Amino acid sequence: MKKILSVCLLIVILTNIVVYGDININNNINGALLGDLETGEVLYEYNINEQLAIASISKLMTYLVMMDAVSNGDVSLDDDVVISGHAASTDGSKFGLVSGETIKLNLLVKGMLIVSGNDCATAIAEHVGKTVDNFVKMMNEKSSELGLLSGSFINPHGLPINDEKTGQNHMSAADLYKLTRHILTKYPEILEVTRQDELVVTERNYRKQATNPILGFVEGADGLKTGFTDKAGLCLVSSLPVDGEQNFRLIGIILGAVTHEDRFDKTKELLEYGRDNFSYNKIIKQTEAADHVYITNSKDGKVEVFPSSDYNKMLKNDDIIKTKISYNDTVKAPLKSGDKIGTISIYVNDKEVGQVDAVVNKNIEKANILVRIFRFLGSIFS
């Protein structure tokens, strides 16, 4: 190979020419996070690692455990659920279940997610886990399985037993983000429920507005779950799809807002900040050659170099991207398709953010002795 150890390529990502300033929404809340669904990149954060009371946000974990049971064939969303006296008498926000009635599991899900019915969460827990205590055990096991180390649950709905730390359901904003990403990736059908701005059940003569205050007020917002207790404050996990050259989905989290106005305004500001200032970019594509190198002892001579995988990233509108390809000191034929011959490094504003292997995408044969001699003599007299 020619004595070229690295090639620098400058890629300027041109997106929306309007650049908005950074935001600061940290006052009068306990935690905040804005992130991208697909890449897992955090775009804004405040106090995201502290274990906090999460109130009815807990129902996202209840939904996940239930849907896993549906996926495993243990229960069906079309199941008829007989409502116990314990479920019907659950305190806090209610859908209005009556002891002894029979109701479909899928309606209990709507009652839990749209109007935050604690009674629905209890009924779901009893149906899936046979007992609430067993279901809560399943919730904590799921939290551990997903690596959500801050997760701690004492019931399926988030209503506190008391004001002590042990009497609350807890999770950090960072782990709530991971939980939400997992749910939206595995069970995106949740959005068919959470985008509804009211729950109407004609046969029950029931109509009630959704607890999510941003539906219909933040254009395109379609989820996800609210929560409130004295200890947790006002909480909201939100979701916003953003259309562009490459579509993406934002996840917003506000924990512990002091007033309803604060929760609404800070959520709106957070989501609009992400929508107006960021874009999803395919910086490196596995199917596109990144460079050509000359391998002197190869049959082809000049060989195309490809990334081993795509590299996608959320970028701010004024970010400058660079890629640098560094080749191995010795690259000789023969090579098999997929063999690594170097490394592609990705830089955002001169800071390295990732690497992808540089590979050949076909078998590279060794040139015969006559071709190698001819090339050697040519290099001498050129």
HUDA-V724063 format. One record per residue. N is the residue number from 0. RES is the residue in one small letter. SS is DSSP state (h for helix, s for strand, l for the rest). Layout:
n->[N/N]
res->[RES/RES]
ss->[SS/SS]
This chain:
n->[0/1/2/3/4/5/6/7/8/9/10/11/12/13/14/15/16/17/18/19/20/21/22/23/24/25/26/27/28/29/30/31/32/33/34/35/36/37/38/39/40/41/42/43/44/45/46/47/48/49/50/51/52/53/54/55/56/57/58/59/60/61/62/63/64/65/66/67/68/69/70/71/72/73/74/75/76/77/78/79/80/81/82/83/84/85/86/87/88/89/90/91/92/93/94/95/96/97/98/99/100/101/102/103/104/105/106/107/108/109/110/111/112/113/114/115/116/117/118/119/120/121/122/123/124/125/126/127/128/129/130/131/132/133/134/135/136/137/138/139/140/141/142/143/144/145/146/147/148/149/150/151/152/153/154/155/156/157/158/159/160/161/162/163/164/165/166/167/168/169/170/171/172/173/174/175/176/177/178/179/180/181/182/183/184/185/186/187/188/189/190/191/192/193/194/195/196/197/198/199/200/201/202/203/204/205/206/207/208/209/210/211/212/213/214/215/216/217/218/219/220/221/222/223/224/225/226/227/228/229/230/231/232/233/234/235/236/237/238/239/240/241/242/243/244/245/246/247/248/249/250/251/252/253/254/255/256/257/258/259/260/261/262/263/264/265/266/267/268/269/270/271/272/273/274/275/276/277/278/279/280/281/282/283/284/285/286/287/288/289/290/291/292/293/294/295/296/297/298/299/300/301/302/303/304/305/306/307/308/309/310/311/312/313/314/315/316/317/318/319/320/321/322/323/324/325/326/327/328/329/330/331/332/333/334/335/336/337/338/339/340/341/342/343/344/345/346/347/348/349/350/351/352/353/354/355/356/357/358/359/360/361/362/363/364/365/366/367/368/369/370/371/372/373/374/375/376/377/378/379/380/381]
res->[m/k/k/i/l/s/v/c/l/l/i/v/i/l/t/n/i/v/v/y/g/d/i/n/i/n/n/n/i/n/g/a/l/l/g/d/l/e/t/g/e/v/l/y/e/y/n/i/n/e/q/l/a/i/a/s/i/s/k/l/m/t/y/l/v/m/m/d/a/v/s/n/g/d/v/s/l/d/d/d/v/v/i/s/g/h/a/a/s/t/d/g/s/k/f/g/l/v/s/g/e/t/i/k/l/n/l/l/v/k/g/m/l/i/v/s/g/n/d/c/a/t/a/i/a/e/h/v/g/k/t/v/d/n/f/v/k/m/m/n/e/k/s/s/e/l/g/l/l/s/g/s/f/i/n/p/h/g/l/p/i/n/d/e/k/t/g/q/n/h/m/s/a/a/d/l/y/k/l/t/r/h/i/l/t/k/y/p/e/i/l/e/v/t/r/q/d/e/l/v/v/t/e/r/n/y/r/k/q/a/t/n/p/i/l/g/f/v/e/g/a/d/g/l/k/t/g/f/t/d/k/a/g/l/c/l/v/s/s/l/p/v/d/g/e/q/n/f/r/l/i/g/i/i/l/g/a/v/t/h/e/d/r/f/d/k/t/k/e/l/l/e/y/g/r/d/n/f/s/y/n/k/i/i/k/q/t/e/a/a/d/h/v/y/i/t/n/s/k/d/g/k/v/e/v/f/p/s/s/d/y/n/k/m/l/k/n/d/d/i/i/k/t/k/i/s/y/n/d/t/v/k/a/p/l/k/s/g/d/k/i/g/t/i/s/i/y/v/n/d/k/e/v/g/q/v/d/a/v/v/n/k/n/i/e/k/a/n/i/l/v/r/i/f/r/f/l/g/s/i/f/s]
ss->[l/l/l/l/l/s/s/s/s/s/s/s/l/l/l/l/l/l/l/l/l/l/l/l/l/l/l/l/l/l/s/s/s/s/s/s/l/l/l/l/l/s/s/s/s/s/l/l/l/l/l/s/s/l/h/h/h/h/h/h/h/h/h/h/h/h/h/h/h/h/h/l/l/l/l/l/l/l/l/s/s/s/l/l/h/h/h/h/l/l/l/l/l/l/l/l/l/l/l/l/l/s/s/s/h/h/h/h/h/h/h/h/h/l/l/l/l/h/h/h/h/h/h/h/h/h/h/h/h/l/l/h/h/h/h/h/h/h/h/h/h/h/h/h/h/l/l/l/l/l/l/s/l/l/l/l/l/l/l/l/l/l/l/l/h/h/h/l/l/s/s/l/h/h/h/h/h/h/h/h/h/h/h/h/h/h/l/l/l/h/h/h/h/h/l/l/l/s/s/s/s/h/h/h/l/s/s/s/s/l/l/l/l/l/l/l/l/l/l/l/s/s/s/s/s/s/s/s/s/l/l/l/s/s/s/s/s/s/s/s/s/s/l/l/l/l/l/s/s/s/s/s/s/s/s/s/s/l/l/h/h/h/h/h/h/h/h/h/h/h/h/h/h/h/h/h/h/s/s/s/s/s/s/s/l/l/l/l/s/s/s/s/s/s/l/l/l/s/l/l/l/s/s/s/s/s/s/l/l/l/s/s/s/s/s/s/l/l/l/s/s/s/s/s/s/s/s/l/l/l/l/l/l/l/s/l/l/l/l/s/s/s/s/s/s/s/s/s/l/l/s/s/s/s/s/s/s/s/s/l/l/l/l/s/l/s/l/l/h/h/h/h/h/h/h/h/h/h/h/h/h/l]
